[in-house]
């Protein structure tokens, strides 16, 4: 019987250039009640991340076009994805390989071949830990005053962008509405985070609302 009770809303992004491994791992994780989206390399994974945000990323290390190391750095550098639990699957099992993977930003490093049950256990553990952190941060933010420098001025375009951010729109949708590239919107959001000393889009939206900019 599938264990869907707690996992039917959990979406995993699985990235590997081995189609056989993708098929086997995807089938097993779906059997255990997870939704699974797949990609063949880091570049394809980034395209997916622009469209949807998974609850966890499971990624091979050595891949063409963009390897796992480059991908995890992109994930950690983006405020929208930096929180996502990241698990490396790799045939390279030396201690220096594990250290490199974890130091690049992965939360878990598993060596191939692995037991499917061990993978599921690591996924469940990572998701529970992420859930605890999210709840802790939300609880901390409720009474927390945002520390923003006085006299922050936004350009007219930044003001339009932050108003749409405050409405809960994703960068992709804002780009469509303002008829510019998503990269341009990401640049505006990054500039505003730097100006305000805020950490993420959630804080930026809250600041915009509290300061009557949205």
LUMDRENKOL-319313 format. One record per residue (C-alpha): residue in three letters; x, y, z; residue number from 0. Coordinates in steps of 0.2 Angstrom, whole numbers, plus 5000, padded with zeros to 4 digits. Example, Ala and Ser with C-alpha at 12.3 -4.5 7.8 and 13.67 -1.06 7.14 Angstrom:
R type   xx   yy   zz seq
R  ALA 5062 4978 5039   0
R  SER 5068 4995 5036   1
***
This chain:
R type   xx   yy   zz seq
R  UNK 5000 5000 5000   0
R  UNK 5007 5017 4995   1
R  UNK 5011 5028 5010   2
R  UNK 5002 5044 5003   3
R  UNK 4995 5051 5018   4
R  UNK 5009 5063 5022   5
R  UNK 5018 5064 5005   6
R  UNK 5005 5067 4992   7
R  UNK 5010 5085 4991   8
R  UNK 5029 5083 4992   9
R  UNK 5037 5085 4975  10
R  UNK 5055 5079 4972  11
R  UNK 5066 5085 4957  12
R  UNK 5077 5070 4952  13
R  UNK 5092 5074 4941  14
R  UNK 5103 5061 4933  15
R  UNK 5110 5058 4915  16
R  UNK 5107 5039 4917  17
R  UNK 5090 5035 4910  18
R  UNK 5089 5018 4919  19
R  UNK 5093 5025 4936  20
R  UNK 5080 5039 4933  21
R  UNK 5067 5026 4928  22
R  UNK 5070 5015 4943  23
R  UNK 5072 5028 4956  24
R  UNK 5057 5038 4950  25
R  UNK 5046 5022 4950  26
R  UNK 5051 5018 4968  27
R  UNK 5048 5036 4974  28
R  UNK 5031 5037 4966  29
R  UNK 5027 5020 4973  30
R  UNK 5031 5028 4990  31
R  UNK 5019 5042 4987  32
R  UNK 5030 5056 4981  33
R  UNK 5028 5067 4965  34
R  UNK 5044 5066 4955  35
R  UNK 5049 5078 4941  36
R  UNK 5065 5073 4931  37
R  UNK 5079 5081 4922  38
R  UNK 5095 5075 4913  39
R  UNK 5107 5088 4919  40
R  UNK 5109 5104 4929  41
R  UNK 5105 5115 4915  42
R  UNK 5088 5107 4912  43
R  UNK 5085 5107 4931  44
R  UNK 5087 5126 4931  45
R  UNK 5074 5128 4918  46
R  UNK 5062 5117 4928  47
R  UNK 5066 5127 4944  48
R  UNK 5061 5143 4935  49
R  UNK 5044 5135 4932  50
R  UNK 5041 5126 4949  51
R  UNK 5049 5124 4966  52
R  UNK 5051 5106 4972  53
R  UNK 5051 5101 4991  54
R  UNK 5068 5093 4988  55
R  UNK 5082 5090 4975  56
R  UNK 5090 5073 4972  57
R  UNK 5105 5075 4960  58
R  UNK 5119 5066 4952  59
R  UNK 5136 5074 4953  60
R  UNK 5144 5070 4936  61
R  UNK 5133 5076 4921  62
R  UNK 5135 5084 4904  63
R  UNK 5131 5103 4901  64
R  UNK 5130 5107 4920  65
R  UNK 5136 5095 4934  66
R  UNK 5129 5094 4951  67
R  UNK 5142 5105 4959  68
R  UNK 5137 5120 4948  69
R  UNK 5119 5116 4950  70
R  UNK 5119 5116 4969  71
R  UNK 5129 5133 4969  72
R  UNK 5115 5140 4958  73
R  UNK 5102 5133 4970  74
R  UNK 5110 5140 4986  75
R  UNK 5114 5157 4978  76
R  UNK 5095 5160 4973  77
R  UNK 5085 5166 4988  78
R  UNK 5069 5157 4980  79
R  UNK 5078 5140 4981  80
R  UNK 5092 5142 4994  81
R  UNK 5081 5133 5007  82
R  UNK 5077 5117 4997  83
R  UNK 5085 5101 5004  84
R  UNK 5098 5094 4992  85
R  UNK 5104 5076 4991  86
R  UNK 5119 5071 4980  87
R  UNK 5119 5053 4972  88
R  UNK 5137 5049 4966  89
R  UNK 5147 5034 4961  90
R  UNK 5162 5044 4969  91
R  UNK 5163 5038 4986  92
R  UNK 5180 5044 4993  93
R  UNK 5180 5055 5008  94
R  UNK 5186 5070 4998  95
R  UNK 5172 5068 4986  96
R  UNK 5159 5068 5001  97
R  UNK 5168 5083 5009  98
R  UNK 5167 5092 4992  99
R  UNK 5149 5088 4989 100
R  UNK 5144 5094 5006 101
R  UNK 5155 5109 5006 102
R  UNK 5147 5115 4990 103
R  UNK 5130 5115 4998 104
R  UNK 5122 5098 4998 105
R  UNK 5113 5092 5014 106
R  UNK 5116 5073 5011 107
R  UNK 5129 5063 5000 108
R  UNK 5124 5045 4995 109
R  UNK 5135 5034 4986 110
R  UNK 5129 5023 4971 111
R  UNK 5124 5009 4972 112
R  UNK 5112 5012 4986 113
R  UNK 5097 5003 4994 114
R  UNK 5080 5011 4989 115
R  UNK 5074 5011 5007 116
R  UNK 5090 5020 5012 117
R  UNK 5086 5034 4999 118
R  UNK 5068 5035 5005 119
R  UNK 5074 5036 5023 120
R  UNK 5086 5051 5019 121
R  UNK 5072 5060 5009 122
R  UNK 5060 5058 5023 123
R  UNK 5073 5064 5036 124
R  UNK 5078 5079 5025 125
R  UNK 5060 5084 5022 126
R  UNK 5056 5083 5041 127
R  UNK 5071 5094 5045 128
R  UNK 5066 5107 5032 129
R  UNK 5049 5107 5039 130
R  UNK 5055 5110 5056 131
R  UNK 5066 5125 5050 132
R  UNK 5052 5132 5040 133
R  UNK 5040 5132 5055 134
R  UNK 5054 5139 5066 135
R  UNK 5058 5153 5054 136
R  UNK 5039 5158 5052 137
R  UNK 5037 5158 5071 138
R  UNK 5052 5169 5073 139
R  UNK 5047 5181 5059 140
R  UNK 5030 5184 5066 141
R  UNK 5036 5196 5080 142
R  UNK 5052 5201 5071 143
R  UNK 5055 5219 5065 144
R  UNK 5063 5221 5048 145
R  UNK 5079 5230 5049 146
R  UNK 5079 5241 5034 147
R  UNK 5090 5256 5032 148
R  UNK 5081 5273 5032 149
R  UNK 5078 5282 5016 150
R  UNK 5078 5267 5004 151
R  UNK 5073 5274 4987 152
R  UNK 5067 5262 4973 153
R  UNK 5067 5266 4955 154
R  UNK 5050 5267 4946 155
R  UNK 5053 5250 4939 156
R  UNK 5058 5242 4955 157
R  UNK 5042 5249 4963 158
R  UNK 5032 5240 4950 159
R  UNK 5041 5224 4953 160
R  UNK 5040 5225 4972 161
R  UNK 5021 5228 4971 162
R  UNK 5019 5212 4961 163
R  UNK 5031 5203 4972 164
R  UNK 5020 5208 4987 165
R  UNK 5005 5201 4977 166
R  UNK 5014 5184 4977 167
R  UNK 5018 5183 4959 168
R  UNK 5034 5173 4954 169
R  UNK 5048 5182 4944 170
R  UNK 5043 5173 4928 171
R  UNK 5025 5180 4929 172
R  UNK 5031 5197 4933 173
R  UNK 5043 5196 4918 174
R  UNK 5028 5192 4907 175
R  UNK 5017 5206 4914 176
R  UNK 5031 5219 4912 177
R  UNK 5037 5212 4895 178
R  UNK 5055 5210 4900 179
R  UNK 5066 5195 4903 180
R  UNK 5065 5185 4919 181
R  UNK 5084 5188 4921 182
R  UNK 5080 5207 4922 183
R  UNK 5067 5204 4936 184
R  UNK 5079 5194 4946 185
R  UNK 5091 5208 4944 186
R  UNK 5079 5220 4951 187
R  UNK 5074 5209 4965 188
R  UNK 5093 5207 4969 189
R  UNK 5096 5225 4969 190
R  UNK 5081 5228 4981 191
R  UNK 5087 5215 4993 192
R  UNK 5104 5224 4993 193
R  UNK 5096 5241 4996 194
R  UNK 5085 5235 5010 195
R  UNK 5097 5222 5018 196
R  UNK 5083 5210 5017 197
R  UNK 5086 5191 5015 198
R  UNK 5072 5185 5003 199
R  UNK 5057 5189 4993 200
R  UNK 5046 5185 5008 201
R  UNK 5054 5199 5018 202
R  UNK 5054 5211 5003 203
R  UNK 5035 5208 5001 204
R  UNK 5032 5211 5019 205
R  UNK 5043 5227 5019 206
R  UNK 5034 5234 5004 207
R  UNK 5017 5231 5012 208
R  UNK 5022 5238 5029 209
R  UNK 5030 5253 5021 210
R  UNK 5015 5256 5010 211
R  UNK 5024 5254 4994 212
R  UNK 5012 5240 4989 213
***
